[in-house]
């Protein structure tokens, strides 16, 4: 697990600044949570995107990744 977390950290850091398609899975506490086209639900990274009009659960948006930790990403909507 420890070896994998180091690899996950390194991989996620390479995503910062990239624009990725994100399918929105849910809205929780003013934050949309989704996953990239490369990630499986409940297994891989989640992308957190602050609430913004125009995003809908089930929709696909383009998000710029602004931060990353071991298992999850933070992004902002690309207009």
Secondary structure as UniProt FT lines:
FT   HELIX           2..13
FT   TURN            14..17
FT   STRAND          19..28
FT   TURN            29..30
FT   STRAND          31..36
FT   TURN            37..38
FT   TURN            41..43
FT   STRAND          46..50
FT   TURN            53..54
FT   TURN            57..58
FT   STRAND          60..68
FT   STRAND          72..77
//
